[in-house]
């Protein structure tokens, strides 16, 4: 559900663009992002820093797109958000903070410290790469291709990165065979 909520504005942007144009799609994306934040707040959940940043960035770049009738601004929006995320992940390491560890270790995941650092670096580089790739697609191909890439390419890259990360992390997790066998509970067993 969270995955769908995170991509809610992008999906609506894509649908609105296919049904109308880039300006209608931009207005829909702005509204969808406000609805997304409102939904999180109404549910009593915490709005993440990245969600707040996304709201501000879509407001500024989407607003400039609509006000100036120039699609260049909305094409820059993902890049600014991704570069910001990349800088935050990498910059936090300079202050001895590992945001990837802070997020992923909440679920009880334990990894060697060097692995956490490599993961944080990988996330930072991934977001900087993704932002740069967005600009390359935006300036190399027509808007139709960029809109398709924004949804399918962006989600595909994220899925591939997360799967690669999971595979890499799995090398550092204890094998089931290494875990001590639990004795059967009283009344169970042979």
ZABANU-793239 format. One record per residue (C-alpha): residue number from 1; residue in one letter; z, y, x. Coordinates in steps of 0.05 Angstrom, whole numbers, always signed. Each point is the difference from the previous one (the first is absolute). Layout:
! ZABANU-793239
<r num="NUM" residu="A" Z="Z" Y="Y" X="X"/>
...
//
This chain:
! ZABANU-793239
<r num="1" residu="X" Z="+0" Y="+0" X="+0"/>
<r num="2" residu="X" Z="+18" Y="+48" X="+56"/>
<r num="3" residu="X" Z="-68" Y="-14" X="+33"/>
<r num="4" residu="X" Z="-36" Y="+20" X="-64"/>
<r num="5" residu="X" Z="+44" Y="+62" X="-8"/>
<r num="6" residu="X" Z="-16" Y="+21" X="+72"/>
<r num="7" residu="X" Z="-75" Y="-5" X="-13"/>
<r num="8" residu="X" Z="+3" Y="+28" X="-71"/>
<r num="9" residu="X" Z="-28" Y="+70" X="+20"/>
<r num="10" residu="X" Z="-55" Y="-31" X="+44"/>
<r num="11" residu="X" Z="-22" Y="-48" X="-55"/>
<r num="12" residu="X" Z="-3" Y="+56" X="-52"/>
<r num="13" residu="X" Z="-36" Y="+45" X="+50"/>
<r num="14" residu="X" Z="-52" Y="-55" X="+9"/>
<r num="15" residu="X" Z="-9" Y="-12" X="-75"/>
<r num="16" residu="X" Z="-4" Y="+74" X="-16"/>
<r num="17" residu="X" Z="-52" Y="+11" X="+55"/>
<r num="18" residu="X" Z="-43" Y="-57" X="-27"/>
<r num="19" residu="X" Z="+4" Y="+29" X="-70"/>
<r num="20" residu="X" Z="-9" Y="+73" X="+19"/>
<r num="21" residu="X" Z="+0" Y="+36" X="+67"/>
<r num="22" residu="X" Z="+43" Y="+16" X="+61"/>
<r num="23" residu="X" Z="+33" Y="+60" X="-33"/>
<r num="24" residu="X" Z="+22" Y="-37" X="-62"/>
<r num="25" residu="X" Z="+23" Y="-57" X="+45"/>
<r num="26" residu="X" Z="+40" Y="+49" X="+43"/>
<r num="27" residu="X" Z="+35" Y="+28" X="-62"/>
<r num="28" residu="X" Z="+16" Y="-71" X="-23"/>
<r num="29" residu="X" Z="+28" Y="-17" X="+68"/>
<r num="30" residu="X" Z="+45" Y="+61" X="+0"/>
<r num="31" residu="X" Z="+25" Y="-17" X="-71"/>
<r num="32" residu="X" Z="+9" Y="-74" X="+18"/>
<r num="33" residu="X" Z="+41" Y="+17" X="+61"/>
<r num="34" residu="X" Z="+46" Y="+45" X="-42"/>
<r num="35" residu="X" Z="+6" Y="-56" X="-51"/>
<r num="36" residu="X" Z="+15" Y="-50" X="+55"/>
<r num="37" residu="X" Z="+57" Y="+43" X="+28"/>
<r num="38" residu="X" Z="+26" Y="+13" X="-71"/>
<r num="39" residu="X" Z="+0" Y="-74" X="-15"/>
<r num="40" residu="X" Z="+40" Y="-16" X="+62"/>
<r num="41" residu="X" Z="+50" Y="+55" X="-16"/>
<r num="42" residu="X" Z="+7" Y="-21" X="-73"/>
<r num="43" residu="X" Z="+14" Y="-71" X="+22"/>
<r num="44" residu="X" Z="+57" Y="+27" X="+42"/>
<r num="45" residu="X" Z="-32" Y="-22" X="+65"/>
<r num="46" residu="X" Z="-5" Y="+38" X="+65"/>
<r num="47" residu="X" Z="-65" Y="+36" X="+14"/>
<r num="48" residu="X" Z="-19" Y="-16" X="+72"/>
<r num="49" residu="X" Z="-17" Y="+54" X="+50"/>
<r num="50" residu="X" Z="-71" Y="-26" X="+3"/>
<r num="51" residu="X" Z="-7" Y="+7" X="-76"/>
<r num="52" residu="X" Z="+25" Y="+72" X="+3"/>
<r num="53" residu="X" Z="-48" Y="+14" X="+57"/>
<r num="54" residu="X" Z="-57" Y="-30" X="-40"/>
<r num="55" residu="X" Z="+17" Y="+44" X="-59"/>
<r num="56" residu="X" Z="+0" Y="+63" X="+43"/>
<r num="57" residu="X" Z="-64" Y="-20" X="+36"/>
<r num="58" residu="X" Z="-38" Y="-17" X="-64"/>
<r num="59" residu="X" Z="+25" Y="+64" X="-31"/>
<r num="60" residu="X" Z="-24" Y="+42" X="+59"/>
<r num="61" residu="X" Z="-65" Y="-36" X="+17"/>
<r num="62" residu="X" Z="-17" Y="-19" X="-72"/>
<r num="63" residu="X" Z="+16" Y="+71" X="-23"/>
<r num="64" residu="X" Z="-45" Y="+29" X="+54"/>
<r num="65" residu="X" Z="-55" Y="-48" X="-21"/>
<r num="66" residu="X" Z="+4" Y="+23" X="-72"/>
<r num="67" residu="X" Z="+11" Y="+74" X="+15"/>
<r num="68" residu="X" Z="-57" Y="+5" X="+51"/>
<r num="69" residu="X" Z="-44" Y="-54" X="-32"/>
<r num="70" residu="X" Z="-6" Y="-32" X="+69"/>
<r num="71" residu="X" Z="+9" Y="-75" X="+7"/>
<r num="72" residu="X" Z="+14" Y="+5" X="+74"/>
<r num="73" residu="X" Z="+74" Y="+13" X="-14"/>
<r num="74" residu="X" Z="+12" Y="-62" X="-41"/>
<r num="75" residu="X" Z="-36" Y="-41" X="+53"/>
<r num="76" residu="X" Z="+50" Y="+25" X="+52"/>
<r num="77" residu="X" Z="+60" Y="-17" X="-44"/>
<r num="78" residu="X" Z="+6" Y="-74" X="+20"/>
<r num="79" residu="X" Z="-10" Y="+17" X="+73"/>
<r num="80" residu="X" Z="+56" Y="+51" X="+0"/>
<r num="81" residu="X" Z="+46" Y="-49" X="-35"/>
<r num="82" residu="X" Z="-17" Y="-58" X="+47"/>
<r num="83" residu="X" Z="+6" Y="+43" X="+62"/>
<r num="84" residu="X" Z="+67" Y="+27" X="-24"/>
<r num="85" residu="X" Z="+24" Y="-72" X="-11"/>
<r num="86" residu="X" Z="-25" Y="-20" X="+69"/>
<r num="87" residu="X" Z="+35" Y="+58" X="+34"/>
<r num="88" residu="X" Z="+64" Y="-14" X="-38"/>
<r num="89" residu="X" Z="+2" Y="-73" X="+20"/>
<r num="90" residu="X" Z="-16" Y="+16" X="+73"/>
<r num="91" residu="X" Z="+42" Y="+63" X="+3"/>
<r num="92" residu="X" Z="+61" Y="-34" X="-27"/>
<r num="93" residu="X" Z="-1" Y="-47" X="+59"/>
<r num="94" residu="X" Z="+7" Y="+60" X="+46"/>
<r num="95" residu="X" Z="+67" Y="+14" X="-35"/>
<r num="96" residu="X" Z="+22" Y="-73" X="+5"/>
<r num="97" residu="X" Z="-14" Y="-11" X="-73"/>
<r num="98" residu="X" Z="-43" Y="-59" X="-23"/>
<r num="99" residu="X" Z="-23" Y="+11" X="-71"/>
<r num="100" residu="X" Z="-34" Y="-68" X="-5"/>
<r num="101" residu="X" Z="+65" Y="-34" X="+20"/>
<r num="102" residu="X" Z="+39" Y="+43" X="-49"/>
<r num="103" residu="X" Z="-46" Y="-20" X="-57"/>
<r num="104" residu="X" Z="-13" Y="-73" X="+16"/>
<r num="105" residu="X" Z="+69" Y="-20" X="+23"/>
<r num="106" residu="X" Z="+29" Y="+18" X="-68"/>
<r num="107" residu="X" Z="-26" Y="-67" X="-25"/>
<r num="108" residu="X" Z="+38" Y="-37" X="+55"/>
<r num="109" residu="X" Z="-58" Y="-6" X="+48"/>
<r num="110" residu="X" Z="+26" Y="-8" X="+71"/>
<r num="111" residu="X" Z="-46" Y="+10" X="+59"/>
<r num="112" residu="X" Z="+9" Y="+15" X="+74"/>
<r num="113" residu="X" Z="+4" Y="+75" X="+14"/>
<r num="114" residu="X" Z="-65" Y="+0" X="+41"/>
<r num="115" residu="X" Z="-36" Y="-29" X="-61"/>
<r num="116" residu="X" Z="+27" Y="+55" X="-45"/>
<r num="117" residu="X" Z="-25" Y="+52" X="+49"/>
<r num="118" residu="X" Z="-69" Y="-32" X="+4"/>
<r num="119" residu="X" Z="-3" Y="-2" X="-76"/>
<r num="120" residu="X" Z="+16" Y="+74" X="-5"/>
<r num="121" residu="X" Z="-53" Y="+16" X="+51"/>
<r num="122" residu="X" Z="-50" Y="-44" X="-37"/>
<r num="123" residu="X" Z="+14" Y="+35" X="-66"/>
<r num="124" residu="X" Z="-6" Y="+69" X="+33"/>
<r num="125" residu="X" Z="-66" Y="-18" X="+33"/>
<r num="126" residu="X" Z="-26" Y="-34" X="-63"/>
<r num="127" residu="X" Z="+11" Y="+63" X="-42"/>
<r num="128" residu="X" Z="-31" Y="+46" X="+52"/>
<r num="129" residu="X" Z="-60" Y="-48" X="+3"/>
<r num="130" residu="X" Z="-5" Y="-3" X="-76"/>
<r num="131" residu="X" Z="+1" Y="+76" X="-5"/>
<r num="132" residu="X" Z="-55" Y="+6" X="+53"/>
<r num="133" residu="X" Z="-42" Y="-53" X="-34"/>
<r num="134" residu="X" Z="+7" Y="+38" X="-66"/>
<r num="135" residu="X" Z="-30" Y="+62" X="+32"/>
<r num="136" residu="X" Z="-57" Y="-40" X="+32"/>
<r num="137" residu="X" Z="-18" Y="-31" X="-68"/>
<r num="138" residu="X" Z="+8" Y="+68" X="-35"/>
<r num="139" residu="X" Z="-48" Y="+35" X="+48"/>
<r num="140" residu="X" Z="-48" Y="-57" X="+14"/>
<r num="141" residu="X" Z="-14" Y="-26" X="-70"/>
<r num="142" residu="X" Z="-11" Y="+30" X="-70"/>
<r num="143" residu="X" Z="+59" Y="+14" X="-45"/>
<r num="144" residu="X" Z="-13" Y="-62" X="-41"/>
<r num="145" residu="X" Z="+10" Y="-44" X="+61"/>
<r num="146" residu="X" Z="+63" Y="+39" X="+21"/>
<r num="147" residu="X" Z="+31" Y="-9" X="-70"/>
<r num="148" residu="X" Z="-14" Y="-75" X="+3"/>
<r num="149" residu="X" Z="+29" Y="-3" X="+70"/>
<r num="150" residu="X" Z="+62" Y="+39" X="-21"/>
<r num="151" residu="X" Z="+18" Y="-54" X="-50"/>
<r num="152" residu="X" Z="-29" Y="-65" X="+26"/>
<r num="153" residu="X" Z="-2" Y="+16" X="+75"/>
<r num="154" residu="X" Z="+69" Y="+31" X="+0"/>
<r num="155" residu="X" Z="+32" Y="-58" X="-38"/>
<r num="156" residu="X" Z="-39" Y="-51" X="+40"/>
<r num="157" residu="X" Z="+22" Y="+29" X="+66"/>
<r num="158" residu="X" Z="+72" Y="+4" X="-23"/>
<r num="159" residu="X" Z="-1" Y="-72" X="-24"/>
<r num="160" residu="X" Z="-32" Y="-25" X="+65"/>
<r num="161" residu="X" Z="+50" Y="+39" X="+41"/>
<r num="162" residu="X" Z="+60" Y="-27" X="-40"/>
<r num="163" residu="X" Z="-26" Y="-71" X="+5"/>
<r num="164" residu="X" Z="-11" Y="+7" X="+75"/>
<r num="165" residu="X" Z="+70" Y="+29" X="+7"/>
<r num="166" residu="X" Z="+30" Y="-58" X="-40"/>
<r num="167" residu="X" Z="-36" Y="-51" X="+44"/>
<r num="168" residu="X" Z="+24" Y="+36" X="+63"/>
<r num="169" residu="X" Z="+72" Y="+5" X="-26"/>
<r num="170" residu="X" Z="+0" Y="-74" X="-19"/>
<r num="171" residu="X" Z="-2" Y="-18" X="+74"/>
<r num="172" residu="X" Z="+69" Y="+31" X="+8"/>
<r num="173" residu="X" Z="+33" Y="-33" X="-60"/>
<r num="174" residu="X" Z="+41" Y="-63" X="+8"/>
<r num="175" residu="X" Z="-33" Y="-65" X="-20"/>
<r num="176" residu="X" Z="+28" Y="-36" X="-61"/>
<r num="177" residu="X" Z="+10" Y="-61" X="+46"/>
<r num="178" residu="X" Z="+45" Y="+42" X="+45"/>
<r num="179" residu="X" Z="+47" Y="+19" X="-56"/>
<r num="180" residu="X" Z="+62" Y="-44" X="-6"/>
<r num="181" residu="X" Z="-5" Y="-49" X="-58"/>
<r num="182" residu="X" Z="+47" Y="+16" X="-57"/>
<r num="183" residu="X" Z="+44" Y="-55" X="-24"/>
<r num="184" residu="X" Z="-13" Y="-20" X="-73"/>
<r num="185" residu="X" Z="+47" Y="+30" X="-50"/>
<r num="186" residu="X" Z="+55" Y="-43" X="-28"/>
<r num="187" residu="X" Z="-29" Y="-50" X="-50"/>
<r num="188" residu="X" Z="-71" Y="+7" X="+29"/>
<r num="189" residu="X" Z="-36" Y="-44" X="+49"/>
<r num="190" residu="X" Z="-10" Y="-74" X="+10"/>
//
